[in-house]
Amino acid sequence: MSLPLETTPLEVKGRIDAGDAVVLIDVREPEEFAIARIADAELIPMRTIPAEIQRLEALADSATLVVLCHHGMRSMQVTQWLRQQGIDGAQSMAGGIDLWSATVDPGVPRY
């Protein structure tokens, strides 16, 4: 069974809380990451994703890659690209860190 292309922040939080193997990949720019971030998310700016493909493939062997950005547009593009490269265990987090802040953790600043 393949994963849906997109998941919600509440679903991601539930999977993390349940102990599921999830790796958060933040594809925003370092300046954005400095303003607001989710604990344990790894910053890999969108433009550098192709250079990280082998490492992402290895991570996807044992965990779901949840890709996030500010509102969900860049993460969707990256997720679609990752799937075209054969990484079926990648999902985009709908609404990005903005929706995470609104629905999961209001302590994460909105910008």
C-alpha positions, 0 to 999 in steps of 0.5 A: 500500500502506498502512502498518500502524497500528503499528510496533515500536521495532526497526523504527523504529530500522532505518528511521532507520538506513537513512536512511528519512524518519521523523519521531518525534512524541512526544505525552507531556507536557513533564514526561515528555519531560524525564525521557526522550526519543529524540534528534530526537523532536519533542514535540507533547503529545497535547492540542495535536495538533489545533492542529498538524494542518496542519504534521503533514499537511505533514510526512507528505507527505515522511516517515512520522510515527511517534507515540510516548508512554510505553507506546503507548496515547496514540500509538495514539489520536493515530495513529487520529485522524490517519488519520481526518483523512486522514494515512495516513502515521502509525504508532504505536510499540508499547510507546512509549519504555519499549519503545524503552529496553528493546529499542533504547537502554538509555541512555534512562531508564525511568520 
